[in-house]
């Protein structure tokens, strides 16, 4: 289905949001639209919403399976505004959001659906899941100047770290919350605004009355921002993303100063959850 606006979708398609999990894909450009949609459909999301400009085209087989919503993702705070509008339209449903050329991976994705994973996570009294945004990049920028190559994708196998997240009101570290850094945003931080350097994102969460997503990818409800419950480790997931690589090669301030993203800690991306777990980039928790 195609909708002329987010308001029209929310007004006329309540049935789409009646059962989850629901994926929201925010389209910033025309890169890997079909592969992004196919990947998330294959994960088992009940519905996939693609919020995108009218100018971009989708293959017919994808257009038939997703909910296309005309939306300008370039406006300031466009993403939290849209996510919050969807939250307000439903309750108790698991939601997910990402951008085009980003691919969700979770433990054992090869054999288990997103619904199965979230059912287990919910049984552990968790209403949100921490996801790490792991930068992907093409191995040869001479052959692939856009920095996007599914067949020759690389990632950083190390160089990730965490810092305590401080409560501005008290000056003390927040309980079970950390700010995570690494990847291209860390290696090329001189080209990345300070507010955009973190790689943690609460991309999977259960809609609740009054819940609000903030522009920094955290929620007003502090428990939603925690990486685990107080008793044991919980599941985490990863979003493997070409978004930063694309931006660094498009930005005039960085485009000509980067000849290659590869360094001694680069390794081919295997498109498999086992690699991400082995590298410590996501956590299976108690789920086996």
Secondary structure, DSSP 8 states (H G I E B T S, - for coil): -EESSHHHHHHH-GGGGSSS-EEEEE-SSSSSHHHHHHHHHHHT-SEEEEEE-TTS---HHHHTTSEEEE--TTSTTHHHHHHHHHHHT-SS-EEEEEETTEEEEETTTTTS-HHHHHHHHHHTT-SEEEEEEEE-EES-TTT-TTS--STTEEEESS--EEEEEE-TTTSSEEEEEEEEE-HHHHHTGGGS-GGG---EEEEEEE--TT--B-TTS-BSSGGGG-SS-SSS----EEEEE-HHHHHHHHSHHHHTT-S----TTEEE--S-HHHHHHTTSS--TT--
